[in-house]
């Protein structure tokens, strides 16, 4: 038990080291210059919203940035007054806590299995899968060349090359990869990066190719929420069955239960 605990805490240290390496190579919002549509959508949100990558910046780190004046948790509703409101944060990456929840409590033993992360971005799901899971292969599919390059740098530096592969591609070109996947992870994948017609097309492609019976699909937010605003022919109840998760596995008082409750697990029928 002591050895297992030491191993787990060492894996935490490695992930935090990767996050630090990535922070040093990215602007504070962790958005690439080529992500015009995502930036535009964040700015068009009815309430002020900023992108804070949860893998790179945990709550304590955000607090320290706020103290330094580099970030704020609130905005002025009436410039010059004391009327302030909380900013809404959006992240396209899982936090360390969410990654541990995913691999230690949501997913079963992945020995010999293939995991595909759709829109792998900075690689957090891949790196955590390598450290906390036993999947034989972890694939990240990412359209952004800059992010692919960053992932490759980390894979090489931390010697993950034997089990992680990054594919620079649109997921809609990766039918065979989706068809062989045992686990597919999709965290805030399409909404900020594609218009609604493109989102519908991408979801139709996912639903048509993630068909291996008994394989698992992890989504943030729920499928119902993602598909409710789109026109598709996807019949969720005929495609998947939702697996109920225990969100109370962490007893620490500072756990962000709301974030955990955004994670949904489905079994392919």
C-alpha positions in Angstrom: 0.0 0.0 0.0 2.8 2.4 0.9 4.5 1.6 -2.4 1.3 2.2 -4.4 0.8 5.5 -2.6 4.3 6.5 -3.4 3.8 5.6 -7.0 0.6 7.6 -7.2 2.1 10.7 -5.6 5.1 10.4 -8.0 2.7 10.3 -10.9 1.1 13.5 -9.6 4.5 15.1 -9.5 5.3 14.0 -13.1 1.9 15.4 -14.3 2.5 18.7 -12.5 6.0 18.9 -14.1 4.4 18.5 -17.5 1.9 21.2 -16.7 4.7 23.5 -15.7 6.6 22.8 -18.9 3.5 23.6 -21.0 2.7 26.8 -19.0 6.2 28.1 -19.9 5.4 27.6 -23.6 1.9 29.1 -23.8 0.2 32.4 -23.2 -1.8 32.6 -19.9 -5.1 31.7 -21.6 -3.5 28.6 -23.2 -5.2 29.4 -26.5 -3.3 29.1 -29.8 -3.2 32.0 -32.3 -4.9 29.8 -34.8 -8.0 29.2 -32.6 -9.9 32.3 -33.9 -13.4 30.7 -33.8 -13.0 29.5 -30.2 -11.8 32.9 -29.0 -14.6 34.6 -30.9 -17.2 32.3 -29.3 -15.9 32.9 -25.8 -16.1 36.7 -26.4 -19.7 36.3 -27.8 -20.9 34.5 -24.7 -23.8 36.3 -23.0 -21.8 36.6 -19.7 -18.1 37.5 -19.6 -16.1 34.3 -19.9 -12.4 33.5 -20.0 -10.5 30.3 -21.0 -8.4 28.9 -18.1 -6.8 25.6 -18.9 -7.6 23.4 -15.8 -4.7 21.1 -16.5 -2.2 24.0 -16.4 -3.9 26.1 -13.7 -5.5 24.6 -10.6 -7.5 26.8 -8.2 -4.5 27.6 -6.0 -2.5 28.7 -9.1 -5.4 30.9 -10.2 -5.5 32.4 -6.8 -1.8 33.3 -6.9 -2.2 34.8 -10.4 -5.2 36.9 -9.1 -3.0 38.1 -6.2 -0.3 39.1 -8.7 -2.9 40.9 -10.8 -2.3 38.7 -13.8 -5.8 37.2 -13.7 -9.2 38.0 -12.2 -12.1 35.9 -11.0 -14.6 38.8 -11.3 -15.6 41.6 -13.7 -17.1 45.0 -13.1 -20.8 45.2 -14.1 -20.8 49.0 -14.1 -17.4 50.3 -14.9 -16.0 52.3 -12.0 -18.4 51.0 -9.4 -18.1 48.3 -6.7 -20.7 46.2 -8.4 -18.8 43.1 -9.5 -19.9 39.6 -10.7 -18.0 36.3 -11.0 -16.4 35.6 -14.3 -17.3 32.3 -15.9 -14.3 30.0 -16.6 -14.2 27.5 -19.5 -11.6 24.8 -19.8 -11.0 22.4 -22.7 -8.7 20.3 -20.5 -9.4 18.1 -17.4 -7.8 19.2 -14.1 -5.5 16.8 -12.2 -8.4 15.9 -9.9 -10.7 15.2 -12.9 -8.0 13.1 -14.6 -7.5 11.0 -11.4 -11.3 10.6 -11.1 -11.4 9.5 -14.7 -8.7 6.8 -14.5 -9.1 5.7 -10.9 -12.9 5.7 -10.5 -14.7 6.1 -13.8 -12.9 3.7 -16.2 -12.3 0.0 -15.5 -8.9 -1.8 -15.9 -7.7 -0.8 -19.3 -5.0 -3.5 -19.7 -4.7 -4.3 -23.4 -7.2 -1.6 -24.4 -7.1 1.3 -26.9 -8.0 4.8 -25.7 -8.8 7.6 -28.2 -8.9 11.2 -27.0 -10.9 13.3 -29.5 -9.3 16.8 -29.6 -6.4 15.9 -27.4 -5.2 19.5 -27.2 -2.3 19.6 -24.7 -2.3 15.9 -24.1 -3.5 15.8 -20.5 -5.8 12.8 -21.0 -3.0 10.9 -22.8 -0.3 11.7 -20.1 -2.6 10.8 -17.2 -3.7 7.6 -19.1 0.0 6.6 -19.4 0.7 7.3 -15.7 -2.5 6.2 -14.0 -3.8 3.6 -16.5 -2.6 0.5 -18.2 -4.0 1.0 -21.7 -1.8 -0.6 -24.4 -2.2 2.4 -26.7 -3.4 6.0 -26.1 -4.2 8.0 -29.3 -4.7 11.7 -29.3 -6.5 13.2 -32.4 -5.8 16.9 -32.7 -6.5 19.3 -35.6 -4.2 22.1 -34.3 -0.6 21.7 -35.5 0.8 23.8 -32.6 -0.8 21.6 -30.0 0.4 18.5 -31.8 3.9 19.8 -31.6 3.7 20.6 -27.9 2.3 17.1 -27.2 5.1 15.5 -29.2 7.7 17.5 -27.2 6.2 16.2 -23.9 5.9 12.6 -25.1 9.6 12.6 -26.1 10.8 14.5 -23.0 8.9 12.2 -20.5 9.5 9.0 -22.6 5.9 8.2 -23.3 6.6 7.2 -26.9 5.9 3.5 -26.4 2.2 3.9 -25.6 1.2 7.4 -26.8 0.6 8.5 -30.4 -0.6 11.9 -31.5 -2.5 12.0 -34.8 -2.7 15.5 -36.5 -6.0 15.2 -38.2 -9.8 16.0 -38.3 -11.5 13.2 -36.3 -13.9 12.8 -39.3 -10.9 11.2 -41.2 -10.3 8.6 -38.5 -13.0 6.0 -38.9 -10.8 3.0 -38.5 -9.2 4.4 -35.3 -12.7 5.1 -33.7 -13.9 1.6 -34.8 -11.0 -0.1 -32.9 -11.2 2.1 -29.8 -12.2 0.6 -26.4 -12.6 4.0 -24.8 -13.3 7.3 -26.5 -12.9 10.6 -24.5 -14.5 13.8 -25.6 -14.1 16.9 -23.4 -15.8 20.1 -24.7 -14.7 19.0 -28.1 -16.8 20.7 -30.8 -18.9 23.5 -29.4 -16.3 26.2 -29.4 -14.4 25.1 -32.5 -17.1 24.3 -35.1 -20.3 25.9 -36.3 -23.5 23.9 -35.6 -23.7 22.3 -39.0 -20.1 21.1 -38.6 -20.8 19.9 -35.1 -23.8 17.9 -36.3 -21.6 16.3 -39.0 -18.9 15.4 -36.5 -21.3 13.9 -34.0 -23.0 11.8 -36.8 -19.5 10.5 -37.8 -18.7 9.7 -34.1 -22.0 7.9 -33.6 -21.6 6.0 -36.9 -18.1 4.8 -36.0 -18.0 4.3 -32.2 -19.9 1.1 -32.5 -17.8 -1.6 -30.8 -20.3 -3.3 -28.4 -19.3 -2.8 -24.8 -16.8 0.0 -25.5 -17.0 3.1 -23.5 -17.6 6.8 -24.3 -16.6 9.6 -21.8 -18.1 13.0 -22.5 -18.2 16.5 -21.0 -20.9 17.7 -21.0 -23.5 14.9 -21.4 -24.5 13.6 -24.8 -28.0 15.0 -24.2 -26.7 18.5 -23.6 -24.3 18.4 -26.6 -26.8 17.1 -29.1 -29.9 19.1 -27.8 -28.9 22.2 -29.8 -28.1 20.3 -33.0 -30.1 18.7 -35.8 -28.9 15.1 -36.0 -30.5 11.7 -36.6 -28.7 10.2 -33.5 -31.0 8.2 -31.3 -29.0 8.3 -28.0 -31.0 5.5 -26.3 -30.4 3.1 -29.3 -26.6 3.9 -29.4 -25.5 4.0 -25.7 -26.5 3.3 -22.2 -25.4 5.8 -19.5 -23.4 4.3 -16.6 -24.2 5.9 -13.3 -21.0 7.3 -11.6 -20.3 7.8 -7.9 -19.3 11.4 -7.6 -18.7 11.1 -3.8 -15.5 9.0 -4.0 -13.4 12.0 -3.0 -14.1 13.0 0.6 -11.8 16.1 0.7 -13.8 19.3 1.3 -12.2 21.3 -1.5 -13.2 18.9 -4.3 -15.1 20.6 -7.2 -18.0 18.2 -7.3 -19.7 20.4 -9.9 -16.8 19.7 -12.3 -16.9 16.0 -11.6 -20.7 15.9 -12.3 -20.0 17.2 -15.8 -18.2 13.9 -16.6 -20.5 11.3 -18.1 -19.8 7.7 -19.0 -21.7 5.6 -21.6 -21.5 2.0 -22.7 -22.0 1.3 -26.4 -25.0 -1.0 -27.0 
